[in-house]
Amino acid sequence: MNPKQEANDTADLANNDQVRRIRSFIRRQGRITVAQTRALEELWPHYGLEPSQPLEPATLFGRIAPLVLEIGFGNGESLAAMAAAHPEADFVGIEVHRPGVGHLLWRIQEKGLRNLRIYCADAIEILGDNVADASLDRLQLFFPDPWPKLRHRKRRIVNPEFLQLVCRKLKTGGIFHAATDWEPYAEHMAEALSACTDLVSLTPDSPFSPRPDYRPLTKFETRGQRLGHGVWDLLYRRV
């Protein structure tokens, strides 16, 4: 290898390392309850997926069904409600914060959900390494961290590279559904999505769509509506 090529390869590796270090989240352990700790210890072996485990729906759920994946499910209440309301579909959630994972494990057990599994890991890594291309019927991203400060905007998960990954993982006709209560982030996502030629808004002439019935209102969202706060849903189909 000539010195110039070697220098270019070294720079590429450095750039790739820098990209990997810019994450859309910061791990915050937060307060974890006794019930959440117990759920992590006792229920994870039944409903948890290890970061090294490929997502194989037929093996996990014992059937072939529509597959929905949600990034950043928070405490999991919304995801558990969707799984309970739609037993005909299978759901996989990804979350990095252990208290939320523990809470959702408890909900899965309480509701007797057989169609929901969880990763506790970096969603970008799971999408890239564990999820087969053209395998998802819907990918959900509800209320991601908007990183409102200018110096933090590089951490926003919705960017051209992320949307390329989304397109790879969605089936043709599959849906990418994002929602946010932060208007500048809604505009940011709309701009990024409009530049992605493989995704088309479900609402003609608008990047925003009405909230579909399958997405439950959260308590935070309901309170915000009473105060006049907006929520923006963006639904795009893979073409």
HUZI-V745422 format. One record per helix or strand of 3 or more residues. SS is the DSSP state (hx for helix, st for strand). FROM is the first residue (numbers start at 0). TO is the last residue. Records with the same first field share a line. If there is no record, write none. Layout:
SS=FROM-TO / FROM-TO
This chain:
hx=2-20 / 33-41 / 43-46 / 56-60 / 76-84 / 97-110 / 122-129 / 149-154 / 159-168 / 182-193 / 218-225
st=65-70 / 88-93 / 115-118 / 135-141 / 169-179 / 198-200 / 231-237
